């Protein structure tokens, strides 16, 4: 699955299922792997990479790790504003708690 867009989607969907099921501990490694792969392949400014960062921040938050969640949310929001603009729907979703 590493490096494949369909693999990233599958990994991200599995992580989302774990997170929704109340198991962020299993979601976080999958989100971390997806984010690392997307940064490496797509670059840090690609919208899919930003979505992966936001997903990871959400999992950190769900797991009670605000020390990692908040800085990642802040960086992701800054990146969304810079890349997509302040009025883009993804930017607004990121800044809405």
Biopython code that builds the backbone (N, CA, C, O; Angstrom):
import numpy as np
from Bio.PDB.StructureBuilder import StructureBuilder

atoms = [
    (1, "UNK", "N", (0.813, -1.201, 0.000)),
    (1, "UNK", "CA", (0.000, 0.000, 0.000)),
    (1, "UNK", "C", (0.852, 1.260, 0.000)),
    (1, "UNK", "O", (0.365, 2.331, -0.362)),
    (2, "UNK", "N", (2.064, 1.157, 0.383)),
    (2, "UNK", "CA", (2.911, 2.326, 0.505)),
    (2, "UNK", "C", (3.100, 3.006, -0.847)),
    (2, "UNK", "O", (3.550, 2.386, -1.811)),
    (3, "UNK", "N", (2.742, 4.311, -0.904)),
    (3, "UNK", "CA", (2.962, 5.082, -2.107)),
    (3, "UNK", "C", (1.841, 5.014, -3.122)),
    (3, "UNK", "O", (1.873, 5.762, -4.099)),
    (4, "UNK", "N", (0.870, 4.173, -2.943)),
    (4, "UNK", "CA", (-0.229, 4.046, -3.890)),
    (4, "UNK", "C", (-1.418, 4.869, -3.418)),
    (4, "UNK", "O", (-1.789, 4.826, -2.245)),
    (5, "UNK", "N", (-2.020, 5.630, -4.356)),
    (5, "UNK", "CA", (-3.162, 6.469, -3.975)),
    (5, "UNK", "C", (-4.314, 5.637, -3.433)),
    (5, "UNK", "O", (-4.936, 6.021, -2.443)),
    (6, "UNK", "N", (-4.612, 4.498, -4.067)),
    (6, "UNK", "CA", (-5.696, 3.664, -3.559)),
    (6, "UNK", "C", (-5.308, 3.063, -2.210)),
    (6, "UNK", "O", (-6.163, 2.880, -1.344)),
    (7, "UNK", "N", (-4.041, 2.760, -2.030)),
    (7, "UNK", "CA", (-3.557, 2.262, -0.740)),
    (7, "UNK", "C", (-3.677, 3.312, 0.348)),
    (7, "UNK", "O", (-4.040, 3.002, 1.482)),
    (8, "UNK", "N", (-3.369, 4.565, -0.002)),
    (8, "UNK", "CA", (-3.509, 5.649, 0.978)),
    (8, "UNK", "C", (-4.956, 5.784, 1.407)),
    (8, "UNK", "O", (-5.256, 5.946, 2.590)),
    (9, "UNK", "N", (-5.844, 5.716, 0.437)),
    (9, "UNK", "CA", (-7.280, 5.858, 0.725)),
    (9, "UNK", "C", (-7.741, 4.719, 1.628)),
    (9, "UNK", "O", (-8.458, 4.950, 2.602)),
    (10, "UNK", "N", (-7.338, 3.505, 1.312)),
    (10, "UNK", "CA", (-7.725, 2.345, 2.118)),
    (10, "UNK", "C", (-7.182, 2.476, 3.538)),
    (10, "UNK", "O", (-7.891, 2.209, 4.508)),
    (11, "UNK", "N", (-5.925, 2.886, 3.653)),
    (11, "UNK", "CA", (-5.304, 3.046, 4.967)),
    (11, "UNK", "C", (-6.011, 4.140, 5.761)),
    (11, "UNK", "O", (-6.273, 3.986, 6.954)),
    (12, "UNK", "N", (-6.313, 5.233, 5.093)),
    (12, "UNK", "CA", (-6.999, 6.345, 5.742)),
    (12, "UNK", "C", (-8.412, 5.947, 6.167)),
    (12, "UNK", "O", (-8.863, 6.322, 7.249)),
    (13, "UNK", "N", (-9.106, 5.194, 5.326)),
    (13, "UNK", "CA", (-10.454, 4.730, 5.681)),
    (13, "UNK", "C", (-10.418, 3.790, 6.888)),
    (13, "UNK", "O", (-11.272, 3.871, 7.771)),
    (14, "UNK", "N", (-9.441, 2.912, 6.918)),
    (14, "UNK", "CA", (-9.297, 2.008, 8.057)),
    (14, "UNK", "C", (-9.004, 2.804, 9.327)),
    (14, "UNK", "O", (-9.575, 2.531, 10.383)),
    (15, "UNK", "N", (-8.120, 3.779, 9.222)),
    (15, "UNK", "CA", (-7.808, 4.630, 10.377)),
    (15, "UNK", "C", (-9.064, 5.365, 10.860)),
    (15, "UNK", "O", (-9.311, 5.459, 12.062)),
    (16, "UNK", "N", (-9.849, 5.881, 9.917)),
    (16, "UNK", "CA", (-11.085, 6.587, 10.279)),
    (16, "UNK", "C", (-12.055, 5.643, 10.990)),
    (16, "UNK", "O", (-12.729, 6.044, 11.939)),
    (17, "UNK", "N", (-12.125, 4.400, 10.537)),
    (17, "UNK", "CA", (-12.999, 3.423, 11.189)),
    (17, "UNK", "C", (-12.533, 3.149, 12.618)),
    (17, "UNK", "O", (-13.346, 3.077, 13.540)),
    (18, "UNK", "N", (-11.228, 2.996, 12.793)),
    (18, "UNK", "CA", (-10.704, 2.800, 14.149)),
    (18, "UNK", "C", (-11.027, 4.004, 15.036)),
    (18, "UNK", "O", (-11.466, 3.857, 16.176)),
    (19, "UNK", "N", (-10.799, 5.194, 14.484)),
    (19, "UNK", "CA", (-11.050, 6.409, 15.261)),
    (19, "UNK", "C", (-12.535, 6.519, 15.615)),
    (19, "UNK", "O", (-12.882, 6.807, 16.760)),
    (20, "UNK", "N", (-13.406, 6.291, 14.636)),
    (20, "UNK", "CA", (-14.853, 6.353, 14.884)),
    (20, "UNK", "C", (-15.302, 5.290, 15.881)),
    (20, "UNK", "O", (-16.258, 5.490, 16.631)),
    (21, "UNK", "N", (-14.610, 4.176, 15.879)),
    (21, "UNK", "CA", (-14.924, 3.098, 16.811)),
    (21, "UNK", "C", (-14.329, 3.290, 18.188)),
    (21, "UNK", "O", (-14.435, 2.413, 19.046)),
    (22, "UNK", "N", (-13.698, 4.443, 18.404)),
    (22, "UNK", "CA", (-13.149, 4.741, 19.723)),
    (22, "UNK", "C", (-11.772, 4.166, 19.983)),
    (22, "UNK", "O", (-11.375, 4.003, 21.137)),
    (23, "UNK", "N", (-11.034, 3.855, 18.920)),
    (23, "UNK", "CA", (-9.699, 3.283, 19.079)),
    (23, "UNK", "C", (-8.651, 4.128, 18.347)),
    (23, "UNK", "O", (-8.052, 3.677, 17.370)),
    (24, "UNK", "N", (-8.435, 5.366, 18.833)),
    (24, "UNK", "CA", (-7.450, 6.217, 18.167)),
    (24, "UNK", "C", (-6.034, 5.651, 18.213)),
    (24, "UNK", "O", (-5.205, 5.995, 17.371)),
    (25, "UNK", "N", (-5.753, 4.798, 19.175)),
    (25, "UNK", "CA", (-4.433, 4.188, 19.261)),
    (25, "UNK", "C", (-4.092, 3.346, 18.043)),
    (25, "UNK", "O", (-2.927, 3.258, 17.655)),
    (26, "UNK", "N", (-5.093, 2.730, 17.440)),
    (26, "UNK", "CA", (-4.868, 1.963, 16.210)),
    (26, "UNK", "C", (-4.932, 2.869, 14.986)),
    (26, "UNK", "O", (-4.320, 2.568, 13.961)),
    (27, "UNK", "N", (-5.668, 3.978, 15.084)),
    (27, "UNK", "CA", (-5.799, 4.909, 13.960)),
    (27, "UNK", "C", (-4.527, 5.724, 13.746)),
    (27, "UNK", "O", (-4.117, 5.946, 12.607)),
    (28, "UNK", "N", (-3.917, 6.162, 14.810)),
    (28, "UNK", "CA", (-2.789, 7.098, 14.720)),
    (28, "UNK", "C", (-1.636, 6.572, 13.859)),
    (28, "UNK", "O", (-1.169, 7.302, 12.985)),
    (29, "UNK", "N", (-1.156, 5.339, 14.064)),
    (29, "UNK", "CA", (-0.047, 4.879, 13.205)),
    (29, "UNK", "C", (-0.405, 4.855, 11.722)),
    (29, "UNK", "O", (0.441, 5.140, 10.874)),
    (30, "UNK", "N", (-1.649, 4.518, 11.408)),
    (30, "UNK", "CA", (-2.076, 4.502, 10.006)),
    (30, "UNK", "C", (-2.104, 5.917, 9.437)),
    (30, "UNK", "O", (-1.644, 6.150, 8.320)),
    (31, "UNK", "N", (-2.644, 6.855, 10.203)),
    (31, "UNK", "CA", (-2.653, 8.249, 9.765)),
    (31, "UNK", "C", (-1.227, 8.793, 9.632)),
    (31, "UNK", "O", (-0.925, 9.522, 8.687)),
    (32, "UNK", "N", (-0.355, 8.441, 10.577)),
    (32, "UNK", "CA", (1.038, 8.912, 10.507)),
    (32, "UNK", "C", (1.720, 8.383, 9.250)),
    (32, "UNK", "O", (2.440, 9.121, 8.577)),
    (33, "UNK", "N", (1.497, 7.108, 8.929)),
    (33, "UNK", "CA", (2.103, 6.509, 7.738)),
    (33, "UNK", "C", (1.570, 7.169, 6.471)),
    (33, "UNK", "O", (2.332, 7.472, 5.554)),
    (34, "UNK", "N", (0.256, 7.389, 6.426)),
    (34, "UNK", "CA", (-0.352, 8.026, 5.253)),
    (34, "UNK", "C", (0.192, 9.436, 5.068)),
    (34, "UNK", "O", (0.517, 9.834, 3.949)),
    (35, "UNK", "N", (0.294, 10.189, 6.153)),
    (35, "UNK", "CA", (0.825, 11.553, 6.065)),
    (35, "UNK", "C", (2.277, 11.536, 5.592)),
    (35, "UNK", "O", (2.647, 12.318, 4.716)),
    (36, "UNK", "N", (3.093, 10.667, 6.151)),
    (36, "UNK", "CA", (4.503, 10.593, 5.737)),
    (36, "UNK", "C", (4.617, 10.242, 4.253)),
    (36, "UNK", "O", (5.417, 10.837, 3.531)),
    (37, "UNK", "N", (3.818, 9.276, 3.802)),
    (37, "UNK", "CA", (3.860, 8.887, 2.386)),
    (37, "UNK", "C", (3.422, 10.034, 1.488)),
    (37, "UNK", "O", (4.056, 10.307, 0.469)),
    (38, "UNK", "N", (2.341, 10.702, 1.863)),
    (38, "UNK", "CA", (1.846, 11.808, 1.029)),
    (38, "UNK", "C", (2.826, 12.971, 1.003)),
    (38, "UNK", "O", (3.019, 13.588, -0.044)),
    (39, "UNK", "N", (3.443, 13.277, 2.128)),
    (39, "UNK", "CA", (4.451, 14.348, 2.122)),
    (39, "UNK", "C", (5.598, 13.989, 1.184)),
    (39, "UNK", "O", (6.088, 14.832, 0.433)),
    (40, "UNK", "N", (6.017, 12.734, 1.238)),
    (40, "UNK", "CA", (7.147, 12.290, 0.426)),
    (40, "UNK", "C", (6.797, 12.278, -1.063)),
    (40, "UNK", "O", (7.602, 12.712, -1.888)),
    (41, "UNK", "N", (5.623, 11.792, -1.413)),
    (41, "UNK", "CA", (5.253, 11.621, -2.816)),
    (41, "UNK", "C", (4.608, 12.879, -3.401)),
    (41, "UNK", "O", (4.968, 13.314, -4.495)),
    (42, "UNK", "N", (3.655, 13.460, -2.672)),
    (42, "UNK", "CA", (2.895, 14.594, -3.199)),
    (42, "UNK", "C", (3.473, 15.948, -2.804)),
    (42, "UNK", "O", (3.220, 16.954, -3.467)),
    (43, "UNK", "N", (4.241, 15.970, -1.733)),
    (43, "UNK", "CA", (4.784, 17.222, -1.213)),
    (43, "UNK", "C", (3.912, 17.776, -0.099)),
    (43, "UNK", "O", (2.746, 17.407, 0.034)),
    (44, "UNK", "N", (4.485, 18.662, 0.694)),
    (44, "UNK", "CA", (3.779, 19.166, 1.875)),
    (44, "UNK", "C", (2.612, 20.092, 1.567)),
    (44, "UNK", "O", (1.753, 20.295, 2.425)),
    (45, "UNK", "N", (2.558, 20.657, 0.371)),
    (45, "UNK", "CA", (1.519, 21.632, 0.048)),
    (45, "UNK", "C", (0.349, 21.050, -0.757)),
    (45, "UNK", "O", (-0.563, 21.788, -1.131)),
    (46, "UNK", "N", (0.363, 19.778, -1.020)),
    (46, "UNK", "CA", (-0.733, 19.172, -1.775)),
    (46, "UNK", "C", (-1.982, 19.095, -0.886)),
    (46, "UNK", "O", (-1.866, 18.763, 0.294)),
    (47, "UNK", "N", (-3.162, 19.391, -1.420)),
    (47, "UNK", "CA", (-4.383, 19.327, -0.613)),
    (47, "UNK", "C", (-4.611, 17.972, 0.068)),
    (47, "UNK", "O", (-5.121, 17.932, 1.188)),
    (48, "UNK", "N", (-4.247, 16.869, -0.580)),
    (48, "UNK", "CA", (-4.409, 15.554, 0.058)),
    (48, "UNK", "C", (-3.475, 15.402, 1.259)),
    (48, "UNK", "O", (-3.824, 14.751, 2.243)),
    (49, "UNK", "N", (-2.302, 15.997, 1.175)),
    (49, "UNK", "CA", (-1.375, 15.968, 2.301)),
    (49, "UNK", "C", (-1.947, 16.761, 3.468)),
    (49, "UNK", "O", (-1.852, 16.341, 4.621)),
    (50, "UNK", "N", (-2.537, 17.902, 3.162)),
    (50, "UNK", "CA", (-3.149, 18.720, 4.215)),
    (50, "UNK", "C", (-4.310, 17.978, 4.880)),
    (50, "UNK", "O", (-4.478, 18.043, 6.098)),
    (51, "UNK", "N", (-5.106, 17.277, 4.080)),
    (51, "UNK", "CA", (-6.207, 16.484, 4.636)),
    (51, "UNK", "C", (-5.668, 15.408, 5.569)),
    (51, "UNK", "O", (-6.238, 15.160, 6.632)),
    (52, "UNK", "N", (-4.576, 14.772, 5.174)),
    (52, "UNK", "CA", (-3.967, 13.748, 6.025)),
    (52, "UNK", "C", (-3.474, 14.339, 7.343)),
    (52, "UNK", "O", (-3.608, 13.714, 8.395)),
    (53, "UNK", "N", (-2.910, 15.528, 7.287)),
    (53, "UNK", "CA", (-2.446, 16.189, 8.514)),
    (53, "UNK", "C", (-3.626, 16.501, 9.432)),
    (53, "UNK", "O", (-3.544, 16.308, 10.645)),
    (54, "UNK", "N", (-4.710, 16.977, 8.855)),
    (54, "UNK", "CA", (-5.903, 17.279, 9.645)),
    (54, "UNK", "C", (-6.484, 16.009, 10.270)),
    (54, "UNK", "O", (-6.906, 16.018, 11.426)),
    (55, "UNK", "N", (-6.503, 14.921, 9.502)),
    (55, "UNK", "CA", (-6.990, 13.642, 10.035)),
    (55, "UNK", "C", (-6.142, 13.163, 11.206)),
    (55, "UNK", "O", (-6.666, 12.675, 12.207)),
    (56, "UNK", "N", (-4.829, 13.307, 11.071)),
    (56, "UNK", "CA", (-3.930, 12.897, 12.146)),
    (56, "UNK", "C", (-4.149, 13.754, 13.383)),
    (56, "UNK", "O", (-4.184, 13.232, 14.498)),
    (57, "UNK", "N", (-4.297, 15.058, 13.202)),
    (57, "UNK", "CA", (-4.560, 15.939, 14.346)),
    (57, "UNK", "C", (-5.845, 15.523, 15.060)),
    (57, "UNK", "O", (-5.908, 15.528, 16.289)),
    (58, "UNK", "N", (-6.854, 15.167, 14.295)),
    (58, "UNK", "CA", (-8.118, 14.717, 14.878)),
    (58, "UNK", "C", (-7.928, 13.447, 15.706)),
    (58, "UNK", "O", (-8.494, 13.316, 16.791)),
    (59, "UNK", "N", (-7.139, 12.525, 15.195)),
    (59, "UNK", "CA", (-6.878, 11.283, 15.938)),
    (59, "UNK", "C", (-6.087, 11.564, 17.213)),
    (59, "UNK", "O", (-6.362, 10.977, 18.260)),
    (60, "UNK", "N", (-5.109, 12.458, 17.127)),
    (60, "UNK", "CA", (-4.380, 12.842, 18.345)),
    (60, "UNK", "C", (-5.355, 13.416, 19.370)),
    (60, "UNK", "O", (-5.288, 13.086, 20.554)),
    (61, "UNK", "N", (-6.252, 14.268, 18.912)),
    (61, "UNK", "CA", (-7.238, 14.865, 19.810)),
    (61, "UNK", "C", (-8.129, 13.780, 20.422)),
    (61, "UNK", "O", (-8.375, 13.778, 21.628)),
    (62, "UNK", "N", (-8.605, 12.872, 19.592)),
    (62, "UNK", "CA", (-9.470, 11.786, 20.081)),
    (62, "UNK", "C", (-8.748, 10.919, 21.107)),
    (62, "UNK", "O", (-9.364, 10.371, 22.021)),
    (63, "UNK", "N", (-7.436, 10.804, 20.942)),
    (63, "UNK", "CA", (-6.633, 10.026, 21.873)),
    (63, "UNK", "C", (-6.202, 10.802, 23.103)),
    (63, "UNK", "O", (-5.503, 10.268, 23.964)),
    (64, "UNK", "N", (-6.618, 12.066, 23.190)),
    (64, "UNK", "CA", (-6.290, 12.882, 24.353)),
    (64, "UNK", "C", (-4.910, 13.506, 24.315)),
    (64, "UNK", "O", (-4.442, 14.029, 25.326)),
    (65, "UNK", "N", (-4.249, 13.462, 23.168)),
    (65, "UNK", "CA", (-2.898, 14.013, 23.046)),
    (65, "UNK", "C", (-2.966, 15.415, 22.438)),
    (65, "UNK", "O", (-2.608, 15.619, 21.278)),
    (66, "UNK", "N", (-3.424, 16.365, 23.231)),
    (66, "UNK", "CA", (-3.565, 17.741, 22.755)),
    (66, "UNK", "C", (-2.216, 18.393, 22.500)),
    (66, "UNK", "O", (-2.125, 19.347, 21.727)),
    (67, "UNK", "N", (-1.181, 17.894, 23.134)),
    (67, "UNK", "CA", (0.162, 18.421, 22.906)),
    (67, "UNK", "C", (0.637, 18.217, 21.479)),
    (67, "UNK", "O", (1.455, 18.989, 20.979)),
    (68, "UNK", "N", (0.133, 17.186, 20.822)),
    (68, "UNK", "CA", (0.452, 16.974, 19.407)),
    (68, "UNK", "C", (-0.674, 17.464, 18.502)),
    (68, "UNK", "O", (-0.425, 17.922, 17.387)),
    (69, "UNK", "N", (-1.913, 17.368, 18.982)),
    (69, "UNK", "CA", (-3.064, 17.753, 18.151)),
    (69, "UNK", "C", (-3.075, 19.248, 17.848)),
    (69, "UNK", "O", (-3.206, 19.642, 16.689)),
    (70, "UNK", "N", (-2.941, 20.070, 18.860)),
    (70, "UNK", "CA", (-3.094, 21.518, 18.669)),
    (70, "UNK", "C", (-2.040, 22.092, 17.728)),
    (70, "UNK", "O", (-2.403, 22.814, 16.800)),
    (71, "UNK", "N", (-0.746, 21.806, 17.923)),
    (71, "UNK", "CA", (0.231, 22.361, 16.970)),
    (71, "UNK", "C", (0.011, 21.882, 15.540)),
    (71, "UNK", "O", (0.224, 22.636, 14.591)),
    (72, "UNK", "N", (-0.415, 20.627, 15.382)),
    (72, "UNK", "CA", (-0.656, 20.111, 14.030)),
    (72, "UNK", "C", (-1.880, 20.780, 13.414)),
    (72, "UNK", "O", (-1.866, 21.121, 12.231)),
    (73, "UNK", "N", (-2.936, 20.971, 14.201)),
    (73, "UNK", "CA", (-4.096, 21.718, 13.710)),
    (73, "UNK", "C", (-3.689, 23.138, 13.308)),
    (73, "UNK", "O", (-4.086, 23.623, 12.248)),
    (74, "UNK", "N", (-2.899, 23.802, 14.152)),
    (74, "UNK", "CA", (-2.483, 25.180, 13.860)),
    (74, "UNK", "C", (-1.672, 25.253, 12.568)),
    (74, "UNK", "O", (-1.899, 26.130, 11.734)),
    (75, "UNK", "N", (-0.726, 24.325, 12.406)),
    (75, "UNK", "CA", (0.099, 24.321, 11.199)),
    (75, "UNK", "C", (-0.747, 24.013, 9.970)),
    (75, "UNK", "O", (-0.568, 24.624, 8.917)),
    (76, "UNK", "N", (-1.664, 23.070, 10.108)),
    (76, "UNK", "CA", (-2.515, 22.696, 8.978)),
    (76, "UNK", "C", (-3.413, 23.855, 8.569)),
    (76, "UNK", "O", (-3.594, 24.110, 7.379)),
    (77, "UNK", "N", (-3.971, 24.553, 9.543)),
    (77, "UNK", "CA", (-4.816, 25.712, 9.235)),
    (77, "UNK", "C", (-3.996, 26.798, 8.535)),
    (77, "UNK", "O", (-4.464, 27.392, 7.563)),
    (78, "UNK", "N", (-2.794, 27.061, 9.010)),
    (78, "UNK", "CA", (-1.911, 28.032, 8.365)),
    (78, "UNK", "C", (-1.634, 27.621, 6.919)),
    (78, "UNK", "O", (-1.676, 28.449, 6.009)),
    (79, "UNK", "N", (-1.351, 26.340, 6.722)),
    (79, "UNK", "CA", (-1.066, 25.842, 5.370)),
    (79, "UNK", "C", (-2.290, 25.928, 4.467)),
    (79, "UNK", "O", (-2.175, 26.334, 3.310)),
    (80, "UNK", "N", (-3.461, 25.551, 4.979)),
    (80, "UNK", "CA", (-4.694, 25.670, 4.184)),
    (80, "UNK", "C", (-4.911, 27.120, 3.755)),
    (80, "UNK", "O", (-5.213, 27.383, 2.591)),
    (81, "UNK", "N", (-4.760, 28.055, 4.683)),
    (81, "UNK", "CA", (-4.958, 29.476, 4.349)),
    (81, "UNK", "C", (-3.981, 29.927, 3.268)),
    (81, "UNK", "O", (-4.357, 30.627, 2.328)),
    (82, "UNK", "N", (-2.725, 29.518, 3.413)),
    (82, "UNK", "CA", (-1.692, 29.921, 2.466)),
    (82, "UNK", "C", (-1.920, 29.306, 1.093)),
    (82, "UNK", "O", (-1.751, 29.981, 0.077)),
    (83, "UNK", "N", (-2.300, 28.040, 1.051)),
    (83, "UNK", "CA", (-2.384, 27.316, -0.217)),
    (83, "UNK", "C", (-3.759, 27.461, -0.881)),
    (83, "UNK", "O", (-3.849, 27.689, -2.088)),
    (84, "UNK", "N", (-4.809, 27.331, -0.098)),
    (84, "UNK", "CA", (-6.158, 27.318, -0.666)),
    (84, "UNK", "C", (-6.929, 28.616, -0.456)),
    (84, "UNK", "O", (-7.937, 28.856, -1.120)),
    (85, "UNK", "N", (-6.456, 29.455, 0.466)),
    (85, "UNK", "CA", (-7.141, 30.709, 0.761)),
    (85, "UNK", "C", (-8.090, 30.561, 1.953)),
    (85, "UNK", "O", (-8.510, 29.454, 2.288)),
    (86, "UNK", "N", (-8.419, 31.678, 2.581)),
    (86, "UNK", "CA", (-9.210, 31.632, 3.812)),
    (86, "UNK", "C", (-10.665, 31.217, 3.619)),
    (86, "UNK", "O", (-11.308, 30.781, 4.574)),
    (87, "UNK", "N", (-11.196, 31.341, 2.407)),
    (87, "UNK", "CA", (-12.602, 31.040, 2.176)),
    (87, "UNK", "C", (-12.858, 29.679, 1.541)),
    (87, "UNK", "O", (-14.007, 29.322, 1.280)),
    (88, "UNK", "N", (-11.806, 28.925, 1.294)),
    (88, "UNK", "CA", (-11.969, 27.586, 0.721)),
    (88, "UNK", "C", (-12.688, 26.700, 1.745)),
    (88, "UNK", "O", (-12.425, 26.816, 2.942)),
    (89, "UNK", "N", (-13.593, 25.814, 1.297)),
    (89, "UNK", "CA", (-14.325, 24.958, 2.237)),
    (89, "UNK", "C", (-13.418, 24.121, 3.158)),
    (89, "UNK", "O", (-13.750, 23.921, 4.326)),
    (90, "UNK", "N", (-12.293, 23.638, 2.648)),
    (90, "UNK", "CA", (-11.389, 22.857, 3.502)),
    (90, "UNK", "C", (-10.769, 23.723, 4.591)),
    (90, "UNK", "O", (-10.565, 23.259, 5.712)),
    (91, "UNK", "N", (-10.470, 24.975, 4.269)),
    (91, "UNK", "CA", (-9.929, 25.895, 5.272)),
    (91, "UNK", "C", (-10.964, 26.135, 6.356)),
    (91, "UNK", "O", (-10.650, 26.101, 7.546)),
    (92, "UNK", "N", (-12.197, 26.377, 5.942)),
    (92, "UNK", "CA", (-13.257, 26.641, 6.925)),
    (92, "UNK", "C", (-13.534, 25.419, 7.780)),
    (92, "UNK", "O", (-13.808, 25.557, 8.972)),
    (93, "UNK", "N", (-13.471, 24.234, 7.206)),
    (93, "UNK", "CA", (-13.690, 23.006, 7.979)),
    (93, "UNK", "C", (-12.589, 22.837, 9.015)),
    (93, "UNK", "O", (-12.856, 22.417, 10.141)),
    (94, "UNK", "N", (-11.367, 23.159, 8.648)),
    (94, "UNK", "CA", (-10.240, 23.006, 9.570)),
    (94, "UNK", "C", (-10.344, 23.969, 10.737)),
    (94, "UNK", "O", (-9.966, 23.622, 11.857)),
    (95, "UNK", "N", (-10.850, 25.176, 10.497)),
    (95, "UNK", "CA", (-10.910, 26.125, 11.602)),
    (95, "UNK", "C", (-12.154, 25.983, 12.440)),
    (95, "UNK", "O", (-12.277, 26.650, 13.467)),
    (96, "UNK", "N", (-13.100, 25.119, 12.032)),
    (96, "UNK", "CA", (-14.308, 24.876, 12.802)),
    (96, "UNK", "C", (-14.064, 23.702, 13.744)),
    (96, "UNK", "O", (-13.738, 22.606, 13.289)),
    (97, "UNK", "N", (-14.218, 23.914, 15.043)),
    (97, "UNK", "CA", (-13.971, 22.806, 15.977)),
    (97, "UNK", "C", (-14.978, 21.686, 15.816)),
    (97, "UNK", "O", (-14.905, 20.684, 16.528)),
]
sb = StructureBuilder()
sb.init_structure("model")
sb.init_model(0)
sb.init_chain("A")
sb.init_seg("    ")
for serial, (resi, resn, name, xyz) in enumerate(atoms, 1):
    if name == "N":
        sb.init_residue(resn, " ", resi, " ")
    sb.init_atom(name, np.array(xyz, "f"), 0.0, 1.0, " ", f" {name:<3s}", serial, name[0])
structure = sb.get_structure()
